[in-house]
Structure formats: structure tokens, C-alpha cells
Amino acid sequence: MTYINEEIEDYPIGEEVEERPTNIKYTGYSKGFLLMNLIEYSLVKRGNQELEEYLKKSRIPQAKKYAKEIKSFLEFK
């Protein structure tokens, strides 16, 4: 979502509007959204070590914890 804030008008004291006018424009998912998920999926299939290396190189904070989350989502039993 992209927020477009227009210039907010000044109102006299006591006559302020409760909701500020804001235009919200939905632009959809980013172009690489599915690609990133596919990369993570394929790296989980190869092994946890490769996924952790990829996440560290991508500068994802707490890469090991995130790798464990991804692996838990994609475990097939």
C-alpha cells in the first residue's frame, strides 16, 4: 500500500476534523514477492545451511530464527 498524504488544512480550535483526509492507493504485491518465497522454498529443500547463508547475505535480521520459522512452515510430514 502506498499512502499519499495531501496537504492537511488548518482548522480553528474546536472545529478540527476527527478523521484526517488521506488517500490510500493499493498497488498490489511487489514484483519480487513470489520470487523471494520461491527462493526460500528451494533453499529449504536443499538444506538449512544454504537458507541461513542466503538470509545473512540478504541482511535479514535474526537470520537463524527466521530460517527456523520458514522451515517450520514448509515441513512436510
N, C-alpha and C positions, 0 to 999 in steps of 0.2 A: 504494500500500500504506500502511496505517496501522499503526503499531506501538503496541501497548498494553502498557505495562510495569506489571506488578503489583509490589507491594511485595516486594522481594527479602529473603529470610530470611537471618539471620546464622548462619554455620556455625562450629563450633570450628576452630581452626587444624589443618590437615592433613586435615580432613574436608570440604573445600569441594567443591562440585559443579562438574564441568568445564563443563557447559553450563548457562547461566543460563536459568531459565524465562521465556519471552517468548511472548506471544500475538500472532500476526500475523493481521490481518484484511484480506483483499483486498477493496477497494471498487470495483475496476474503473477505467476511464479517467474523467477529469474530464468534465463535461458539455460543455465548450467545446473538447475535444480536436480533434475533426474540423472544427469550425468554424474554428479557427485555421489548420489546414492548408489548408482551402478558401480562406480569405482570402489566405494566402501564395501559393497556386497562381494565383489570379485576378490578383494583383498582378504576378507574374512574367510572366503573359501580356500584361499592359498595358505593362510596361516595368520595367527595373531601378530607375529613379529613384523610382518610386512605392513600390516594395517597400522601398527604403532609408529613405524618409521614414516609412513605416509602422513599420518596425523601430526607428527612432530615437525616434519618439513613444511606442512601447511600452516604451522604455527597455531594449532588448535590448543587452547588452554586445557590443562589436565588431560593430556592425550591418552594416558593409560586408562583412566577412569572412563573416558568417552569410548575407547576401544572395547572395554568390558560391556558397556551399555549396548553398543552396536552388536557385539557378539551374542548377548542375551536375547536381543530382538530377533536375530536370524538363526538361532539354534533350531535345528530340525530333529525331532525325535520320532 
